[in-house]
Amino acid sequence: MNDQVYIVSEILKTLSNPNRLMIVCLLQGKEQTVTELHETMNNISMAALSQHLSTLKAMGFVDSIKKGQFIYYHLKDQRIIEIINLLKKIYCKKL
């Protein structure tokens, strides 16, 4: 039980950053390059965006694949996909 609590705490801590949460939402169901992500998230620098992607990748939430000269990022962890789906269901209802 204690191990599970630690794991969940680390997941929530990682997702508690608004930029990382936005990246995960943007990658849901669609792989994207850093440039494509930055077009939507133009409020942070490319360097900061890359750093957030590195954090998400280190946690195992995100993975990347090189296609030609581009690196595409996508969600890797099914738990994160389910968490985002639940959050969208609760908080993104049409009013």
Rosetta silent file (secondary structure, phi, psi, omega in degrees, C-alpha in Angstrom):
SEQUENCE: MNDQVYIVSEILKTLSNPNRLMIVCLLQGKEQTVTELHETMNNISMAALSQHLSTLKAMGFVDSIKKGQFIYYHLKDQRIIEIINLLKKIYCKKL
SCORE:     score description
SCORE:     0.000 S_00000001
   1 L     0.000  -43.962 -179.796    0.000    0.000    0.000 S_00000001
   2 H   -62.001  -37.845  177.692    2.766    2.469    0.875 S_00000001
   3 H   -63.169  -41.668  179.079    4.452    1.848   -2.480 S_00000001
   4 H   -62.866  -41.643  179.513    1.180    2.559   -4.284 S_00000001
   5 H   -62.612  -41.387  178.936    0.709    5.807   -2.380 S_00000001
   6 H   -63.988  -44.468 -179.660    4.209    6.915   -3.352 S_00000001
   7 H   -61.424  -47.933  179.747    3.604    6.058   -7.022 S_00000001
   8 H   -62.798  -40.378  178.342    0.286    7.926   -7.123 S_00000001
   9 H   -60.254  -42.728  179.006    1.869   10.891   -5.340 S_00000001
  10 H   -66.765  -39.528  177.131    4.634   11.077   -7.968 S_00000001
  11 H   -61.824  -48.914 -178.801    2.098   10.860  -10.808 S_00000001
  12 H   -65.934  -37.459  177.945   -0.017   13.648   -9.324 S_00000001
  13 H   -62.707  -42.540 -179.746    3.044   15.788   -8.582 S_00000001
  14 H   -66.141  -42.945 -178.979    4.177   15.488  -12.190 S_00000001
  15 H   -77.536  -10.599 -177.934    0.738   16.291  -13.586 S_00000001
  16 L   -73.294  -15.148  175.955    0.226   19.195  -11.163 S_00000001
  17 L   -77.318  124.410 -176.546    2.369   21.451  -13.342 S_00000001
  18 H   -57.360  -37.348 -179.812   -0.002   23.275  -15.736 S_00000001
  19 H   -68.232  -42.302  178.435    2.417   23.053  -18.664 S_00000001
  20 H   -67.060  -38.514  177.136    2.959   19.313  -18.262 S_00000001
  21 H   -62.077  -41.660  178.321   -0.774   18.769  -17.887 S_00000001
  22 H   -64.227  -41.935  178.367   -1.359   20.722  -21.100 S_00000001
  23 H   -59.279  -47.006 -179.526    1.291   18.673  -22.939 S_00000001
  24 H   -61.554  -41.727  178.434   -0.364   15.428  -21.843 S_00000001
  25 H   -64.002  -41.391 -179.397   -3.765   16.716  -22.962 S_00000001
  26 H   -68.284  -30.050 -178.987   -2.378   17.785  -26.339 S_00000001
  27 H   -85.172   -7.058 -178.219   -0.710   14.417  -26.881 S_00000001
  28 L   -66.668  113.701  177.085   -3.836   12.451  -26.099 S_00000001
  29 L    77.980    4.472 -177.190   -4.661   10.525  -29.241 S_00000001
  30 L  -153.081  119.104  175.529   -2.227   12.480  -31.406 S_00000001
  31 L   -79.424  146.321 -176.149    1.542   12.370  -31.655 S_00000001
  32 E  -144.540  155.609  173.669    3.209   15.733  -32.151 S_00000001
  33 L   -85.524  168.589  176.317    6.622   17.306  -32.579 S_00000001
  34 H   -60.375  -40.196  179.608    8.003   19.910  -30.179 S_00000001
  35 H   -61.815  -43.937  178.816    7.307   22.550  -32.834 S_00000001
  36 H   -63.951  -41.713  176.975    3.668   21.481  -33.147 S_00000001
  37 H   -63.001  -41.399 -177.658    3.253   21.523  -29.374 S_00000001
  38 H   -66.177  -29.652  176.868    4.893   24.950  -29.180 S_00000001
  39 H   -61.096  -34.836  177.663    2.443   26.379  -31.720 S_00000001
  40 H   -84.303  -37.744 -175.786   -0.336   25.679  -29.205 S_00000001
  41 L  -104.878   55.675 -175.850    1.736   26.395  -26.094 S_00000001
  42 L   -76.773    5.373  178.154    3.419   29.586  -27.227 S_00000001
  43 L   -84.306   -6.768  176.501    3.350   30.981  -23.678 S_00000001
  44 L  -127.302  157.645 -179.024    6.541   29.045  -22.806 S_00000001
  45 L   -72.443  161.146  176.217    9.904   28.826  -24.522 S_00000001
  46 H   -61.258  -37.921  179.570   10.949   25.884  -26.665 S_00000001
  47 H   -63.140  -43.782  178.914   13.636   25.121  -24.075 S_00000001
  48 H   -65.267  -40.686  178.269   11.065   24.981  -21.250 S_00000001
  49 H   -61.142  -45.312  178.299    8.772   22.825  -23.404 S_00000001
  50 H   -62.065  -38.104  178.963   11.631   20.415  -24.114 S_00000001
  51 H   -65.491  -41.706  177.561   12.444   20.274  -20.399 S_00000001
  52 H   -64.230  -40.779  176.898    8.827   19.393  -19.553 S_00000001
  53 H   -62.216  -38.533  177.676    8.845   16.690  -22.240 S_00000001
  54 H   -62.707  -41.515  178.046   12.041   15.290  -20.712 S_00000001
  55 H   -63.128  -46.452  179.634   10.367   15.125  -17.302 S_00000001
  56 H   -63.881  -36.556  178.826    7.318   13.375  -18.748 S_00000001
  57 H   -69.559  -41.677  178.816    9.560   10.972  -20.633 S_00000001
  58 H   -62.333  -33.166  177.865   11.641   10.225  -17.512 S_00000001
  59 L   -78.180  -10.956 -179.357    8.413    9.394  -15.643 S_00000001
  60 L    85.563   10.130 -179.519    7.400    7.027  -18.443 S_00000001
  61 L   -77.754  -35.076 -171.932    4.308    9.033  -19.371 S_00000001
  62 E  -125.976  149.200  172.920    5.566    9.995  -22.827 S_00000001
  63 E  -133.979  170.002 -179.405    7.747    8.349  -25.425 S_00000001
  64 E  -136.158  158.101  176.886    9.171    9.544  -28.717 S_00000001
  65 E  -142.051  137.759  179.351    9.922    8.148  -32.129 S_00000001
  66 E   -91.828  127.981  176.905   12.091    9.624  -34.845 S_00000001
  67 E  -126.964  105.994 -175.472   10.522    9.818  -38.301 S_00000001
  68 L    67.141 -125.934  179.840   12.890   11.293  -40.835 S_00000001
  69 L   -96.667    3.652 -177.269   14.305   14.447  -39.319 S_00000001
  70 E  -109.980  147.485  174.291   11.467   14.942  -36.833 S_00000001
  71 E  -108.428  122.482  179.839   10.920   13.505  -33.357 S_00000001
  72 E  -104.499  133.777  178.542    7.289   12.794  -32.543 S_00000001
  73 E  -102.606  146.359  177.753    6.069   12.517  -28.956 S_00000001
  74 E  -150.345  158.872  177.363    3.102   10.405  -27.859 S_00000001
  75 E   -72.346  137.600 -176.120    1.515    9.186  -24.636 S_00000001
  76 L  -111.998  -32.721 -170.690    2.923    5.867  -23.517 S_00000001
  77 L   -96.090  116.399 -178.743    1.303    5.142  -20.154 S_00000001
  78 H   -60.558  -31.608  178.766   -2.290    3.884  -20.233 S_00000001
  79 H   -61.545  -39.944 -179.254   -2.818    5.086  -16.634 S_00000001
  80 H   -67.885  -40.516  177.294   -2.153    8.667  -17.722 S_00000001
  81 H   -59.706  -43.474  179.577   -4.565    8.331  -20.641 S_00000001
  82 H   -66.606  -39.806  177.839   -7.255    7.103  -18.243 S_00000001
  83 H   -62.010  -46.292 -179.453   -6.552    9.935  -15.756 S_00000001
  84 H   -64.655  -40.787  176.772   -6.831   12.547  -18.512 S_00000001
  85 H   -59.725  -42.702  179.358  -10.040   10.962  -19.816 S_00000001
  86 H   -65.348  -44.640  178.834  -11.532   11.112  -16.315 S_00000001
  87 H   -61.521  -41.546  177.896  -10.465   14.735  -15.813 S_00000001
  88 H   -63.976  -40.954  179.961  -11.960   15.696  -19.165 S_00000001
  89 H   -62.062  -39.941 -177.376  -15.190   13.891  -18.309 S_00000001
  90 H   -79.308  -45.050 -169.227  -15.483   15.739  -15.006 S_00000001
  91 H  -103.329  -10.644 -176.357  -14.159   19.191  -15.931 S_00000001
  92 L  -114.422   27.195  176.923  -14.766   19.576  -19.656 S_00000001
  93 L   -68.129  144.881  174.957  -18.489   18.936  -19.786 S_00000001
  94 L   -73.439  131.897 -178.231  -20.435   21.209  -22.068 S_00000001
  95 L   -85.237    0.000    0.000  -22.440   23.581  -19.932 S_00000001
